[in-house]
Amino acid sequence: MTGERTSGAHAPASSTRYVSRRTFGFVEARWLSRFSSHQRHAERYRIDRVFLVGDAAHVHSPAGGQGLNTGVQDAMNLGWKPAAAVHGRAPKWLLDSYHDERHPIGAEVLRRTDLMLRAMSLRARPARAVRKVGMTVALTLPLLHRRIREGMAMTSLAYPAPAPDAHPWAGRPLPGDTLTPVGGAPTHAYELLRDGRFLLIATAAPWSGSGFADAVSGWQDQVRAVSATVAPGGAPWPAVVLVRPDGYVAAASDRVGARTLAELLEPWCGTRKATAAPGGDRRLPRRPSFSRRRPPPDREAGADARTKDRKTERTSDRATERPSDRATDN
Ligand SMILES: Cc1cc2nc3c(=O)[nH]c(=O)nc-3n(C[C@H](O)[C@H](O)[C@H](O)COP(=O)(O)OP(=O)(O)OC[C@H]3O[C@@H](n4cnc5c(N)ncnc54)[C@H](O)[C@@H]3O)c2cc1C
């Protein structure tokens, strides 16, 4: 953003007179800045030890009010990664994943804000009439209305799945459902992330009891394990979900058991420590490929895909079981 302090009690009056030939009664502004709307996108968000976040990485028109939101989400995506690297818990691909995940989002924000600006600055009368009718109709269609709302809030954006066969929830924001941990009070899912560790949420037997924390012993310095029930109303949850410290789903599975736990946790947190002592002998995670671009974000499509995925697993492996009946793979 181009920001410049100007001074002088008459600056606002003279500026507005210069631009619009009127003063609008502005006097004694405390702070003024000059702003010019342009589009810039850094080619790389990371070079060695330097990371670009916020407007330093991407600037665009203020149309739609996306800049601050995007910058804060950049920071959320990045923050826990250098922390993990500093503590020797992260392999190098984790730092590179900041660019891999956020650069496509920055490009998408530039594309959308450019479109919005073009639509807002149409001059020809017929084009403006079409815009007005189009917007009026669009906002009466609930599906389109929801898509616009989610697009503006960026809750529908997803990161590339770490592997082609990843669970459909992987890379998506954790749904903001209400969870009731075993022995605890109902709480918003994101409240459980406050201590900055990964969050492993189990919603199916045999992990629906109080002993679930023991299942992740050896990873507990990095992972908070919570066994919980999910308030009805949202999309059905996988049996177990691993959530990254920034609130995005790292991995999920409809299976339960020790092998599943290792499959979920090892790519992100390394192998289970033999002892709970800090700095135990843990191998670092393998690099996910980040090869697959996500399909256009659509919560509903995601829900359908999840349902399909669960159905496929059940028909192939466990044709008639309910979630609470799932067999373990121990
Ligand atoms: C008119 C306008 C309306 C907007 N409306 C919205 C909106 O409704 N919603 C929304 O989400 N976003 C909006 N934005 C965008 C939003 O303001 C920016 O995206 C956001 O402020 C960027 O935050 P940042 O921390 O990345 O950069 P900045 O806010 O630019 O912060 C960078 C800071 O670094 C300081 N700095 C620069 N160089 C140095 C240096 N060498 N040493 C030390 N400090 C330095 C600067 O002084 C500044 O304080 C709008 C922007 C404009 C211009």
The ligand as an SDF file (V2000), in Angstrom:
LIG
                    3D

 53 58  0  0  0  0  0  0  0  0999 V2000
   -8.7300    2.3230    1.2210 C   0  0  0  0  0  0  0  0  0  0  0  0
   -8.4890    0.9510    1.7390 C   0  0  0  0  0  0  0  0  0  0  0  0
   -9.5590    0.2240    2.2620 C   0  0  0  0  0  0  0  0  0  0  0  0
   -9.3670   -1.0810    2.7350 C   0  0  0  0  0  0  0  0  0  0  0  0
  -10.4150   -1.7780    3.2610 N   0  0  0  0  0  0  0  0  0  0  0  0
  -10.2290   -3.0080    3.7210 C   0  0  0  0  0  0  0  0  0  0  0  0
  -11.3120   -3.7440    4.2900 C   0  0  0  0  0  0  0  0  0  0  0  0
  -12.4380   -3.2800    4.3650 O   0  0  0  0  0  0  0  0  0  0  0  0
  -11.0650   -5.0100    4.7290 N   0  0  0  0  0  0  0  0  0  0  0  0
   -9.8340   -5.5670    4.6530 C   0  0  0  0  0  0  0  0  0  0  0  0
   -9.6640   -6.7250    5.0550 O   0  0  0  0  0  0  0  0  0  0  0  0
   -8.7910   -4.8890    4.1350 N   0  0  0  0  0  0  0  0  0  0  0  0
   -8.9440   -3.6290    3.6700 C   0  0  0  0  0  0  0  0  0  0  0  0
   -7.8980   -2.9360    3.1550 N   0  0  0  0  0  0  0  0  0  0  0  0
   -6.5920   -3.5860    3.0800 C   0  0  0  0  0  0  0  0  0  0  0  0
   -5.8680   -3.5710    4.4290 C   0  0  0  0  0  0  0  0  0  0  0  0
   -5.8210   -2.2680    4.9580 O   0  0  0  0  0  0  0  0  0  0  0  0
   -4.4540   -4.0980    4.1920 C   0  0  0  0  0  0  0  0  0  0  0  0
   -4.5150   -5.2980    3.4440 O   0  0  0  0  0  0  0  0  0  0  0  0
   -3.7830   -4.3800    5.5140 C   0  0  0  0  0  0  0  0  0  0  0  0
   -3.7190   -3.2130    6.3100 O   0  0  0  0  0  0  0  0  0  0  0  0
   -2.3740   -4.8930    5.2650 C   0  0  0  0  0  0  0  0  0  0  0  0
   -1.7390   -5.1100    6.4860 O   0  0  0  0  0  0  0  0  0  0  0  0
   -0.1830   -5.3240    6.5310 P   0  0  0  0  0  0  0  0  0  0  0  0
    0.1520   -5.4550    7.9720 O   0  0  0  0  0  0  0  0  0  0  0  0
    0.2080   -6.4230    5.5990 O   0  0  0  0  0  0  0  0  0  0  0  0
    0.4650   -3.9930    5.8970 O   0  0  0  0  0  0  0  0  0  0  0  0
    0.3440   -2.5220    6.4270 P   0  0  0  0  0  0  0  0  0  0  0  0
   -0.9610   -2.2670    7.1130 O   0  0  0  0  0  0  0  0  0  0  0  0
    0.7140   -1.6490    5.2630 O   0  0  0  0  0  0  0  0  0  0  0  0
    1.4320   -2.4570    7.5690 O   0  0  0  0  0  0  0  0  0  0  0  0
    2.7990   -2.3550    7.2500 C   0  0  0  0  0  0  0  0  0  0  0  0
    3.4350   -1.5210    8.3450 C   0  0  0  0  0  0  0  0  0  0  0  0
    4.8510   -1.5520    8.1690 O   0  0  0  0  0  0  0  0  0  0  0  0
    5.3430   -0.2610    8.3430 C   0  0  0  0  0  0  0  0  0  0  0  0
    6.6090   -0.1720    7.6070 N   0  0  0  0  0  0  0  0  0  0  0  0
    6.7950   -0.0830    6.2880 C   0  0  0  0  0  0  0  0  0  0  0  0
    8.0850   -0.0420    5.9910 N   0  0  0  0  0  0  0  0  0  0  0  0
    8.7420   -0.1430    7.1650 C   0  0  0  0  0  0  0  0  0  0  0  0
   10.1180   -0.1620    7.5130 C   0  0  0  0  0  0  0  0  0  0  0  0
   11.0720   -0.1090    6.5950 N   0  0  0  0  0  0  0  0  0  0  0  0
   10.4320   -0.2760    8.8070 N   0  0  0  0  0  0  0  0  0  0  0  0
    9.4800   -0.3640    9.7530 C   0  0  0  0  0  0  0  0  0  0  0  0
    8.1570   -0.3370    9.4710 N   0  0  0  0  0  0  0  0  0  0  0  0
    7.8080   -0.2260    8.2020 C   0  0  0  0  0  0  0  0  0  0  0  0
    4.2770    0.6540    7.8020 C   0  0  0  0  0  0  0  0  0  0  0  0
    4.3770    1.9450    8.3350 O   0  0  0  0  0  0  0  0  0  0  0  0
    3.0120   -0.0610    8.2900 C   0  0  0  0  0  0  0  0  0  0  0  0
    2.6520    0.3420    9.5810 O   0  0  0  0  0  0  0  0  0  0  0  0
   -8.0640   -1.6500    2.6710 C   0  0  0  0  0  0  0  0  0  0  0  0
   -6.9950   -0.9150    2.1430 C   0  0  0  0  0  0  0  0  0  0  0  0
   -7.2050    0.3570    1.6790 C   0  0  0  0  0  0  0  0  0  0  0  0
   -6.0440    1.1320    1.1440 C   0  0  0  0  0  0  0  0  0  0  0  0
  1  2  1  0
  2  3  1  0
  2 52  2  0
  3  4  2  0
  4  5  1  0
  4 50  1  0
  5  6  2  0
  6  7  1  0
  6 13  1  0
  7  8  2  0
  7  9  1  0
  9 10  1  0
 10 11  2  0
 10 12  1  0
 12 13  2  0
 13 14  1  0
 14 15  1  0
 14 50  1  0
 15 16  1  0
 16 17  1  0
 16 18  1  0
 18 19  1  0
 18 20  1  0
 20 21  1  0
 20 22  1  0
 22 23  1  0
 23 24  1  0
 24 25  2  0
 24 26  1  0
 24 27  1  0
 27 28  1  0
 28 29  2  0
 28 30  1  0
 28 31  1  0
 31 32  1  0
 32 33  1  0
 33 34  1  0
 33 48  1  0
 34 35  1  0
 35 36  1  0
 35 46  1  0
 36 37  1  0
 36 45  1  0
 37 38  2  0
 38 39  1  0
 39 40  1  0
 39 45  2  0
 40 41  1  0
 40 42  2  0
 42 43  1  0
 43 44  2  0
 44 45  1  0
 46 47  1  0
 46 48  1  0
 48 49  1  0
 50 51  2  0
 51 52  1  0
 52 53  1  0
M  END
$$$$
